[in-house]
Amino acid sequence: MNEQQAGSVSGTLNALQQVADAAGAALVSTMFPALATDTGDTDAAPLSLTVIAVRLALAAAITPLLPRHAAADAH
C-alpha cells in the first residue's frame, strides 16, 4: 500500500468493520426472539450470551494471526 491508497484502505477497513458489527447485531437480535419463542426467555438469554462468548473467543483465537508489524516501506 502506498500513500495514495491509504485513504481508500482506511475507508474500506472502516466499512468492513461496520458491516461486521451490523451482522453480529443482526445475528443476536434475530436469534434471541427465535430462542425465546422455542425455549422461553429464561433459556434464551444464556444461549444468546453463549453465542456471543463463542464469537468473542474465536476472534481472540485468530488475533495472533494478524501481522505484528507494518510492512516495510517500499520507497
PDB file with one MODEL, atoms N, CA, C and O in Angstrom:
MODEL        1
ATOM      1  N   MET A   1       0.849  -1.169   0.000  1.00  0.00           N
ATOM      2  CA  MET A   1       0.000   0.000   0.000  1.00  0.00           C
ATOM      3  C   MET A   1       0.897   1.235   0.000  1.00  0.00           C
ATOM      4  O   MET A   1       1.866   1.308   0.755  1.00  0.00           O
ATOM      5  N   ASN A   2       0.574   2.184  -0.835  1.00  0.00           N
ATOM      6  CA  ASN A   2       1.340   3.426  -0.846  1.00  0.00           C
ATOM      7  C   ASN A   2       0.489   4.549  -0.245  1.00  0.00           C
ATOM      8  O   ASN A   2      -0.669   4.351   0.123  1.00  0.00           O
ATOM      9  N   GLU A   3       1.094   5.715  -0.158  1.00  0.00           N
ATOM     10  CA  GLU A   3       0.411   6.847   0.474  1.00  0.00           C
ATOM     11  C   GLU A   3      -0.873   7.225  -0.253  1.00  0.00           C
ATOM     12  O   GLU A   3      -1.831   7.670   0.380  1.00  0.00           O
ATOM     13  N   GLN A   4      -0.906   7.057  -1.565  1.00  0.00           N
ATOM     14  CA  GLN A   4      -2.094   7.413  -2.327  1.00  0.00           C
ATOM     15  C   GLN A   4      -3.261   6.470  -2.031  1.00  0.00           C
ATOM     16  O   GLN A   4      -4.421   6.847  -2.201  1.00  0.00           O
ATOM     17  N   GLN A   5      -2.964   5.263  -1.594  1.00  0.00           N
ATOM     18  CA  GLN A   5      -4.007   4.278  -1.315  1.00  0.00           C
ATOM     19  C   GLN A   5      -4.470   4.298   0.147  1.00  0.00           C
ATOM     20  O   GLN A   5      -5.457   3.645   0.485  1.00  0.00           O
ATOM     21  N   ALA A   6      -3.786   5.024   1.001  1.00  0.00           N
ATOM     22  CA  ALA A   6      -4.070   4.988   2.434  1.00  0.00           C
ATOM     23  C   ALA A   6      -5.517   5.370   2.743  1.00  0.00           C
ATOM     24  O   ALA A   6      -6.156   4.728   3.577  1.00  0.00           O
ATOM     25  N   GLY A   7      -6.032   6.380   2.100  1.00  0.00           N
ATOM     26  CA  GLY A   7      -7.405   6.805   2.354  1.00  0.00           C
ATOM     27  C   GLY A   7      -8.419   5.747   1.948  1.00  0.00           C
ATOM     28  O   GLY A   7      -9.385   5.493   2.667  1.00  0.00           O
ATOM     29  N   SER A   8      -8.195   5.135   0.800  1.00  0.00           N
ATOM     30  CA  SER A   8      -9.105   4.080   0.332  1.00  0.00           C
ATOM     31  C   SER A   8      -9.064   2.869   1.245  1.00  0.00           C
ATOM     32  O   SER A   8     -10.100   2.286   1.565  1.00  0.00           O
ATOM     33  N   VAL A   9      -7.869   2.495   1.660  1.00  0.00           N
ATOM     34  CA  VAL A   9      -7.729   1.337   2.544  1.00  0.00           C
ATOM     35  C   VAL A   9      -8.387   1.619   3.889  1.00  0.00           C
ATOM     36  O   VAL A   9      -9.071   0.756   4.441  1.00  0.00           O
ATOM     37  N   SER A  10      -8.185   2.802   4.410  1.00  0.00           N
ATOM     38  CA  SER A  10      -8.796   3.177   5.679  1.00  0.00           C
ATOM     39  C   SER A  10     -10.318   3.152   5.586  1.00  0.00           C
ATOM     40  O   SER A  10     -10.989   2.650   6.487  1.00  0.00           O
ATOM     41  N   GLY A  11     -10.856   3.685   4.513  1.00  0.00           N
ATOM     42  CA  GLY A  11     -12.306   3.684   4.319  1.00  0.00           C
ATOM     43  C   GLY A  11     -12.861   2.285   4.154  1.00  0.00           C
ATOM     44  O   GLY A  11     -13.939   1.977   4.662  1.00  0.00           O
ATOM     45  N   THR A  12     -12.131   1.435   3.446  1.00  0.00           N
ATOM     46  CA  THR A  12     -12.566   0.046   3.255  1.00  0.00           C
ATOM     47  C   THR A  12     -12.572  -0.700   4.584  1.00  0.00           C
ATOM     48  O   THR A  12     -13.517  -1.428   4.885  1.00  0.00           O
ATOM     49  N   LEU A  13     -11.519  -0.521   5.379  1.00  0.00           N
ATOM     50  CA  LEU A  13     -11.460  -1.169   6.691  1.00  0.00           C
ATOM     51  C   LEU A  13     -12.611  -0.707   7.572  1.00  0.00           C
ATOM     52  O   LEU A  13     -13.256  -1.523   8.231  1.00  0.00           O
ATOM     53  N   ASN A  14     -12.868   0.580   7.589  1.00  0.00           N
ATOM     54  CA  ASN A  14     -13.963   1.121   8.387  1.00  0.00           C
ATOM     55  C   ASN A  14     -15.302   0.538   7.942  1.00  0.00           C
ATOM     56  O   ASN A  14     -16.120   0.158   8.781  1.00  0.00           O
ATOM     57  N   ALA A  15     -15.531   0.463   6.644  1.00  0.00           N
ATOM     58  CA  ALA A  15     -16.790  -0.080   6.123  1.00  0.00           C
ATOM     59  C   ALA A  15     -16.948  -1.559   6.486  1.00  0.00           C
ATOM     60  O   ALA A  15     -18.037  -1.992   6.863  1.00  0.00           O
ATOM     61  N   LEU A  16     -15.874  -2.325   6.374  1.00  0.00           N
ATOM     62  CA  LEU A  16     -15.940  -3.747   6.722  1.00  0.00           C
ATOM     63  C   LEU A  16     -16.202  -3.952   8.209  1.00  0.00           C
ATOM     64  O   LEU A  16     -16.934  -4.865   8.589  1.00  0.00           O
ATOM     65  N   GLN A  17     -15.612  -3.112   9.051  1.00  0.00           N
ATOM     66  CA  GLN A  17     -15.869  -3.200  10.485  1.00  0.00           C
ATOM     67  C   GLN A  17     -17.344  -2.903  10.789  1.00  0.00           C
ATOM     68  O   GLN A  17     -17.953  -3.566  11.628  1.00  0.00           O
ATOM     69  N   GLN A  18     -17.903  -1.921  10.115  1.00  0.00           N
ATOM     70  CA  GLN A  18     -19.307  -1.590  10.337  1.00  0.00           C
ATOM     71  C   GLN A  18     -20.224  -2.705   9.853  1.00  0.00           C
ATOM     72  O   GLN A  18     -21.232  -2.996  10.497  1.00  0.00           O
ATOM     73  N   VAL A  19     -19.892  -3.331   8.730  1.00  0.00           N
ATOM     74  CA  VAL A  19     -20.687  -4.456   8.229  1.00  0.00           C
ATOM     75  C   VAL A  19     -20.624  -5.621   9.219  1.00  0.00           C
ATOM     76  O   VAL A  19     -21.643  -6.250   9.504  1.00  0.00           O
ATOM     77  N   ALA A  20     -19.435  -5.904   9.739  1.00  0.00           N
ATOM     78  CA  ALA A  20     -19.285  -6.989  10.710  1.00  0.00           C
ATOM     79  C   ALA A  20     -20.068  -6.697  11.994  1.00  0.00           C
ATOM     80  O   ALA A  20     -20.704  -7.592  12.549  1.00  0.00           O
ATOM     81  N   ASP A  21     -20.022  -5.461  12.460  1.00  0.00           N
ATOM     82  CA  ASP A  21     -20.794  -5.079  13.645  1.00  0.00           C
ATOM     83  C   ASP A  21     -22.291  -5.251  13.396  1.00  0.00           C
ATOM     84  O   ASP A  21     -23.009  -5.775  14.247  1.00  0.00           O
ATOM     85  N   ALA A  22     -22.755  -4.811  12.235  1.00  0.00           N
ATOM     86  CA  ALA A  22     -24.177  -4.932  11.912  1.00  0.00           C
ATOM     87  C   ALA A  22     -24.590  -6.391  11.787  1.00  0.00           C
ATOM     88  O   ALA A  22     -25.679  -6.762  12.223  1.00  0.00           O
ATOM     89  N   ALA A  23     -23.733  -7.227  11.195  1.00  0.00           N
ATOM     90  CA  ALA A  23     -24.057  -8.649  11.057  1.00  0.00           C
ATOM     91  C   ALA A  23     -24.134  -9.317  12.425  1.00  0.00           C
ATOM     92  O   ALA A  23     -25.012 -10.148  12.660  1.00  0.00           O
ATOM     93  N   GLY A  24     -23.231  -8.965  13.321  1.00  0.00           N
ATOM     94  CA  GLY A  24     -23.273  -9.521  14.673  1.00  0.00           C
ATOM     95  C   GLY A  24     -24.523  -9.102  15.418  1.00  0.00           C
ATOM     96  O   GLY A  24     -25.162  -9.923  16.076  1.00  0.00           O
ATOM     97  N   ALA A  25     -24.875  -7.833  15.321  1.00  0.00           N
ATOM     98  CA  ALA A  25     -26.091  -7.358  15.977  1.00  0.00           C
ATOM     99  C   ALA A  25     -27.332  -8.014  15.381  1.00  0.00           C
ATOM    100  O   ALA A  25     -28.267  -8.354  16.106  1.00  0.00           O
ATOM    101  N   ALA A  26     -27.340  -8.190  14.065  1.00  0.00           N
ATOM    102  CA  ALA A  26     -28.481  -8.841  13.417  1.00  0.00           C
ATOM    103  C   ALA A  26     -28.603 -10.298  13.854  1.00  0.00           C
ATOM    104  O   ALA A  26     -29.706 -10.798  14.075  1.00  0.00           O
ATOM    105  N   LEU A  27     -27.468 -10.971  13.975  1.00  0.00           N
ATOM    106  CA  LEU A  27     -27.489 -12.371  14.413  1.00  0.00           C
ATOM    107  C   LEU A  27     -28.092 -12.499  15.803  1.00  0.00           C
ATOM    108  O   LEU A  27     -28.982 -13.321  16.024  1.00  0.00           O
ATOM    109  N   VAL A  28     -27.617 -11.703  16.725  1.00  0.00           N
ATOM    110  CA  VAL A  28     -28.101 -11.802  18.105  1.00  0.00           C
ATOM    111  C   VAL A  28     -29.553 -11.344  18.206  1.00  0.00           C
ATOM    112  O   VAL A  28     -30.350 -11.970  18.905  1.00  0.00           O
ATOM    113  N   SER A  29     -29.903 -10.268  17.520  1.00  0.00           N
ATOM    114  CA  SER A  29     -31.278  -9.764  17.631  1.00  0.00           C
ATOM    115  C   SER A  29     -32.278 -10.660  16.911  1.00  0.00           C
ATOM    116  O   SER A  29     -33.476 -10.592  17.189  1.00  0.00           O
ATOM    117  N   THR A  30     -31.814 -11.491  15.999  1.00  0.00           N
ATOM    118  CA  THR A  30     -32.682 -12.473  15.353  1.00  0.00           C
ATOM    119  C   THR A  30     -32.743 -13.757  16.160  1.00  0.00           C
ATOM    120  O   THR A  30     -33.791 -14.392  16.272  1.00  0.00           O
ATOM    121  N   MET A  31     -31.610 -14.122  16.714  1.00  0.00           N
ATOM    122  CA  MET A  31     -31.509 -15.381  17.446  1.00  0.00           C
ATOM    123  C   MET A  31     -32.299 -15.341  18.762  1.00  0.00           C
ATOM    124  O   MET A  31     -33.002 -16.297  19.090  1.00  0.00           O
ATOM    125  N   PHE A  32     -32.186 -14.249  19.509  1.00  0.00           N
ATOM    126  CA  PHE A  32     -32.842 -14.192  20.817  1.00  0.00           C
ATOM    127  C   PHE A  32     -34.355 -14.387  20.731  1.00  0.00           C
ATOM    128  O   PHE A  32     -34.887 -15.232  21.451  1.00  0.00           O
ATOM    129  N   PRO A  33     -35.077 -13.638  19.876  1.00  0.00           N
ATOM    130  CA  PRO A  33     -36.526 -13.861  19.805  1.00  0.00           C
ATOM    131  C   PRO A  33     -36.895 -15.280  19.343  1.00  0.00           C
ATOM    132  O   PRO A  33     -37.878 -15.858  19.805  1.00  0.00           O
ATOM    133  N   ALA A  34     -36.093 -15.824  18.427  1.00  0.00           N
ATOM    134  CA  ALA A  34     -36.369 -17.193  17.966  1.00  0.00           C
ATOM    135  C   ALA A  34     -36.187 -18.182  19.109  1.00  0.00           C
ATOM    136  O   ALA A  34     -37.002 -19.086  19.291  1.00  0.00           O
ATOM    137  N   LEU A  35     -35.124 -18.010  19.874  1.00  0.00           N
ATOM    138  CA  LEU A  35     -34.894 -18.892  21.013  1.00  0.00           C
ATOM    139  C   LEU A  35     -35.947 -18.681  22.096  1.00  0.00           C
ATOM    140  O   LEU A  35     -36.392 -19.639  22.729  1.00  0.00           O
ATOM    141  N   ALA A  36     -36.341 -17.441  22.306  1.00  0.00           N
ATOM    142  CA  ALA A  36     -37.336 -17.145  23.339  1.00  0.00           C
ATOM    143  C   ALA A  36     -38.678 -17.777  22.996  1.00  0.00           C
ATOM    144  O   ALA A  36     -39.408 -18.218  23.884  1.00  0.00           O
ATOM    145  N   THR A  37     -38.998 -17.819  21.714  1.00  0.00           N
ATOM    146  CA  THR A  37     -40.242 -18.445  21.285  1.00  0.00           C
ATOM    147  C   THR A  37     -40.201 -19.953  21.518  1.00  0.00           C
ATOM    148  O   THR A  37     -41.179 -20.557  21.959  1.00  0.00           O
ATOM    149  N   ASP A  38     -39.035 -20.552  21.208  1.00  0.00           N
ATOM    150  CA  ASP A  38     -38.900 -22.005  21.319  1.00  0.00           C
ATOM    151  C   ASP A  38     -38.661 -22.480  22.751  1.00  0.00           C
ATOM    152  O   ASP A  38     -39.241 -23.479  23.177  1.00  0.00           O
ATOM    153  N   THR A  39     -37.812 -21.774  23.494  1.00  0.00           N
ATOM    154  CA  THR A  39     -37.379 -22.272  24.797  1.00  0.00           C
ATOM    155  C   THR A  39     -37.834 -21.427  25.976  1.00  0.00           C
ATOM    156  O   THR A  39     -37.706 -21.854  27.124  1.00  0.00           O
ATOM    157  N   GLY A  40     -38.352 -20.259  25.720  1.00  0.00           N
ATOM    158  CA  GLY A  40     -38.730 -19.349  26.801  1.00  0.00           C
ATOM    159  C   GLY A  40     -37.597 -18.378  27.092  1.00  0.00           C
ATOM    160  O   GLY A  40     -36.437 -18.641  26.775  1.00  0.00           O
ATOM    161  N   ASP A  41     -37.952 -17.250  27.701  1.00  0.00           N
ATOM    162  CA  ASP A  41     -36.972 -16.191  27.957  1.00  0.00           C
ATOM    163  C   ASP A  41     -35.833 -16.639  28.863  1.00  0.00           C
ATOM    164  O   ASP A  41     -34.697 -16.197  28.689  1.00  0.00           O
ATOM    165  N   THR A  42     -36.117 -17.502  29.821  1.00  0.00           N
ATOM    166  CA  THR A  42     -35.074 -17.872  30.780  1.00  0.00           C
ATOM    167  C   THR A  42     -33.963 -18.701  30.128  1.00  0.00           C
ATOM    168  O   THR A  42     -32.825 -18.663  30.597  1.00  0.00           O
ATOM    169  N   ASP A  43     -34.257 -19.434  29.078  1.00  0.00           N
ATOM    170  CA  ASP A  43     -33.227 -20.201  28.380  1.00  0.00           C
ATOM    171  C   ASP A  43     -32.615 -19.417  27.220  1.00  0.00           C
ATOM    172  O   ASP A  43     -31.476 -19.673  26.830  1.00  0.00           O
ATOM    173  N   ALA A  44     -33.347 -18.488  26.682  1.00  0.00           N
ATOM    174  CA  ALA A  44     -32.865 -17.749  25.514  1.00  0.00           C
ATOM    175  C   ALA A  44     -31.704 -16.823  25.866  1.00  0.00           C
ATOM    176  O   ALA A  44     -30.756 -16.710  25.090  1.00  0.00           O
ATOM    177  N   ALA A  45     -31.758 -16.173  26.999  1.00  0.00           N
ATOM    178  CA  ALA A  45     -30.694 -15.242  27.376  1.00  0.00           C
ATOM    179  C   ALA A  45     -29.346 -15.945  27.537  1.00  0.00           C
ATOM    180  O   ALA A  45     -28.361 -15.494  26.954  1.00  0.00           O
ATOM    181  N   PRO A  46     -29.266 -17.043  28.311  1.00  0.00           N
ATOM    182  CA  PRO A  46     -27.965 -17.719  28.416  1.00  0.00           C
ATOM    183  C   PRO A  46     -27.461 -18.280  27.079  1.00  0.00           C
ATOM    184  O   PRO A  46     -26.258 -18.267  26.818  1.00  0.00           O
ATOM    185  N   LEU A  47     -28.362 -18.764  26.245  1.00  0.00           N
ATOM    186  CA  LEU A  47     -27.943 -19.277  24.942  1.00  0.00           C
ATOM    187  C   LEU A  47     -27.405 -18.152  24.059  1.00  0.00           C
ATOM    188  O   LEU A  47     -26.396 -18.328  23.376  1.00  0.00           O
ATOM    189  N   SER A  48     -28.065 -17.015  24.072  1.00  0.00           N
ATOM    190  CA  SER A  48     -27.598 -15.870  23.288  1.00  0.00           C
ATOM    191  C   SER A  48     -26.237 -15.396  23.786  1.00  0.00           C
ATOM    192  O   SER A  48     -25.348 -15.095  22.991  1.00  0.00           O
ATOM    193  N   LEU A  49     -26.082 -15.332  25.095  1.00  0.00           N
ATOM    194  CA  LEU A  49     -24.799 -14.909  25.657  1.00  0.00           C
ATOM    195  C   LEU A  49     -23.699 -15.924  25.348  1.00  0.00           C
ATOM    196  O   LEU A  49     -22.542 -15.547  25.160  1.00  0.00           O
ATOM    197  N   THR A  50     -24.048 -17.191  25.296  1.00  0.00           N
ATOM    198  CA  THR A  50     -23.066 -18.217  24.939  1.00  0.00           C
ATOM    199  C   THR A  50     -22.586 -18.024  23.509  1.00  0.00           C
ATOM    200  O   THR A  50     -21.393 -18.143  23.231  1.00  0.00           O
ATOM    201  N   VAL A  51     -23.510 -17.728  22.602  1.00  0.00           N
ATOM    202  CA  VAL A  51     -23.114 -17.484  21.209  1.00  0.00           C
ATOM    203  C   VAL A  51     -22.183 -16.275  21.128  1.00  0.00           C
ATOM    204  O   VAL A  51     -21.195 -16.302  20.395  1.00  0.00           O
ATOM    205  N   ILE A  52     -22.490 -15.230  21.869  1.00  0.00           N
ATOM    206  CA  ILE A  52     -21.632 -14.042  21.880  1.00  0.00           C
ATOM    207  C   ILE A  52     -20.254 -14.400  22.438  1.00  0.00           C
ATOM    208  O   ILE A  52     -19.237 -13.969  21.893  1.00  0.00           O
ATOM    209  N   ALA A  53     -20.212 -15.179  23.511  1.00  0.00           N
ATOM    210  CA  ALA A  53     -18.937 -15.570  24.115  1.00  0.00           C
ATOM    211  C   ALA A  53     -18.110 -16.429  23.167  1.00  0.00           C
ATOM    212  O   ALA A  53     -16.890 -16.280  23.100  1.00  0.00           O
ATOM    213  N   VAL A  54     -18.759 -17.321  22.438  1.00  0.00           N
ATOM    214  CA  VAL A  54     -18.037 -18.169  21.481  1.00  0.00           C
ATOM    215  C   VAL A  54     -17.454 -17.310  20.357  1.00  0.00           C
ATOM    216  O   VAL A  54     -16.311 -17.517  19.949  1.00  0.00           O
ATOM    217  N   ARG A  55     -18.215 -16.368  19.864  1.00  0.00           N
ATOM    218  CA  ARG A  55     -17.714 -15.471  18.814  1.00  0.00           C
ATOM    219  C   ARG A  55     -16.535 -14.654  19.316  1.00  0.00           C
ATOM    220  O   ARG A  55     -15.563 -14.451  18.588  1.00  0.00           O
ATOM    221  N   LEU A  56     -16.614 -14.187  20.544  1.00  0.00           N
ATOM    222  CA  LEU A  56     -15.518 -13.423  21.136  1.00  0.00           C
ATOM    223  C   LEU A  56     -14.277 -14.298  21.280  1.00  0.00           C
ATOM    224  O   LEU A  56     -13.166 -13.853  20.990  1.00  0.00           O
ATOM    225  N   ALA A  57     -14.461 -15.542  21.729  1.00  0.00           N
ATOM    226  CA  ALA A  57     -13.332 -16.459  21.874  1.00  0.00           C
ATOM    227  C   ALA A  57     -12.692 -16.762  20.518  1.00  0.00           C
ATOM    228  O   ALA A  57     -11.467 -16.835  20.418  1.00  0.00           O
ATOM    229  N   LEU A  58     -13.505 -16.937  19.480  1.00  0.00           N
ATOM    230  CA  LEU A  58     -12.960 -17.174  18.140  1.00  0.00           C
ATOM    231  C   LEU A  58     -12.158 -15.968  17.644  1.00  0.00           C
ATOM    232  O   LEU A  58     -11.092 -16.120  17.049  1.00  0.00           O
ATOM    233  N   ALA A  59     -12.679 -14.786  17.895  1.00  0.00           N
ATOM    234  CA  ALA A  59     -11.960 -13.575  17.489  1.00  0.00           C
ATOM    235  C   ALA A  59     -10.630 -13.467  18.234  1.00  0.00           C
ATOM    236  O   ALA A  59      -9.614 -13.105  17.641  1.00  0.00           O
ATOM    237  N   ALA A  60     -10.636 -13.776  19.523  1.00  0.00           N
ATOM    238  CA  ALA A  60      -9.396 -13.731  20.303  1.00  0.00           C
ATOM    239  C   ALA A  60      -8.417 -14.795  19.834  1.00  0.00           C
ATOM    240  O   ALA A  60      -7.207 -14.570  19.841  1.00  0.00           O
ATOM    241  N   ALA A  61      -8.929 -15.952  19.428  1.00  0.00           N
ATOM    242  CA  ALA A  61      -8.059 -17.041  18.986  1.00  0.00           C
ATOM    243  C   ALA A  61      -7.356 -16.728  17.674  1.00  0.00           C
ATOM    244  O   ALA A  61      -6.218 -17.150  17.466  1.00  0.00           O
ATOM    245  N   ILE A  62      -8.022 -15.991  16.782  1.00  0.00           N
ATOM    246  CA  ILE A  62      -7.391 -15.694  15.492  1.00  0.00           C
ATOM    247  C   ILE A  62      -6.598 -14.389  15.502  1.00  0.00           C
ATOM    248  O   ILE A  62      -5.912 -14.083  14.526  1.00  0.00           O
ATOM    249  N   THR A  63      -6.677 -13.626  16.571  1.00  0.00           N
ATOM    250  CA  THR A  63      -5.937 -12.367  16.658  1.00  0.00           C
ATOM    251  C   THR A  63      -4.434 -12.565  16.481  1.00  0.00           C
ATOM    252  O   THR A  63      -3.809 -11.742  15.812  1.00  0.00           O
ATOM    253  N   PRO A  64      -3.816 -13.607  17.039  1.00  0.00           N
ATOM    254  CA  PRO A  64      -2.371 -13.780  16.826  1.00  0.00           C
ATOM    255  C   PRO A  64      -1.983 -13.999  15.358  1.00  0.00           C
ATOM    256  O   PRO A  64      -0.808 -13.871  15.013  1.00  0.00           O
ATOM    257  N   LEU A  65      -2.927 -14.318  14.506  1.00  0.00           N
ATOM    258  CA  LEU A  65      -2.621 -14.500  13.088  1.00  0.00           C
ATOM    259  C   LEU A  65      -2.405 -13.176  12.358  1.00  0.00           C
ATOM    260  O   LEU A  65      -1.873 -13.154  11.248  1.00  0.00           O
ATOM    261  N   LEU A  66      -2.816 -12.080  12.978  1.00  0.00           N
ATOM    262  CA  LEU A  66      -2.612 -10.769  12.362  1.00  0.00           C
ATOM    263  C   LEU A  66      -1.133 -10.409  12.384  1.00  0.00           C
ATOM    264  O   LEU A  66      -0.413 -10.817  13.296  1.00  0.00           O
ATOM    265  N   PRO A  67      -0.671  -9.657  11.400  1.00  0.00           N
ATOM    266  CA  PRO A  67       0.745  -9.253  11.407  1.00  0.00           C
ATOM    267  C   PRO A  67       1.049  -8.348  12.601  1.00  0.00           C
ATOM    268  O   PRO A  67       0.245  -7.489  12.965  1.00  0.00           O
ATOM    269  N   ARG A  68       2.202  -8.552  13.194  1.00  0.00           N
ATOM    270  CA  ARG A  68       2.582  -7.769  14.363  1.00  0.00           C
ATOM    271  C   ARG A  68       3.176  -6.409  13.976  1.00  0.00           C
ATOM    272  O   ARG A  68       3.092  -5.452  14.745  1.00  0.00           O
ATOM    273  N   HIS A  69       3.763  -6.330  12.805  1.00  0.00           N
ATOM    274  CA  HIS A  69       4.406  -5.101  12.381  1.00  0.00           C
ATOM    275  C   HIS A  69       3.913  -4.728  10.990  1.00  0.00           C
ATOM    276  O   HIS A  69       3.516  -5.584  10.199  1.00  0.00           O
ATOM    277  N   ALA A  70       3.949  -3.449  10.719  1.00  0.00           N
ATOM    278  CA  ALA A  70       3.575  -2.984   9.397  1.00  0.00           C
ATOM    279  C   ALA A  70       4.605  -3.457   8.376  1.00  0.00           C
ATOM    280  O   ALA A  70       5.766  -3.691   8.714  1.00  0.00           O
ATOM    281  N   ALA A  71       4.178  -3.593   7.156  1.00  0.00           N
ATOM    282  CA  ALA A  71       5.099  -3.993   6.089  1.00  0.00           C
ATOM    283  C   ALA A  71       6.161  -2.902   5.903  1.00  0.00           C
ATOM    284  O   ALA A  71       5.904  -1.717   6.116  1.00  0.00           O
ATOM    285  N   ALA A  72       7.316  -3.322   5.514  1.00  0.00           N
ATOM    286  CA  ALA A  72       8.398  -2.366   5.276  1.00  0.00           C
ATOM    287  C   ALA A  72       8.004  -1.390   4.177  1.00  0.00           C
ATOM    288  O   ALA A  72       7.314  -1.754   3.225  1.00  0.00           O
ATOM    289  N   ASP A  73       8.442  -0.174   4.317  1.00  0.00           N
ATOM    290  CA  ASP A  73       8.131   0.866   3.334  1.00  0.00           C
ATOM    291  C   ASP A  73       8.812   0.524   2.003  1.00  0.00           C
ATOM    292  O   ASP A  73      10.007   0.229   1.970  1.00  0.00           O
ATOM    293  N   ALA A  74       8.060   0.565   0.929  1.00  0.00           N
ATOM    294  CA  ALA A  74       8.580   0.165  -0.384  1.00  0.00           C
ATOM    295  C   ALA A  74       9.303   1.294  -1.107  1.00  0.00           C
ATOM    296  O   ALA A  74       9.768   1.102  -2.230  1.00  0.00           O
ATOM    297  N   HIS A  75       9.410   2.481  -0.479  1.00  0.00           N
ATOM    298  CA  HIS A  75      10.031   3.617  -1.160  1.00  0.00           C
ATOM    299  C   HIS A  75      11.519   3.504  -1.127  1.00  0.00           C
ATOM    300  O   HIS A  75      12.215   4.372  -1.653  1.00  0.00           O
TER     301      HIS A  75
ENDMDL
END
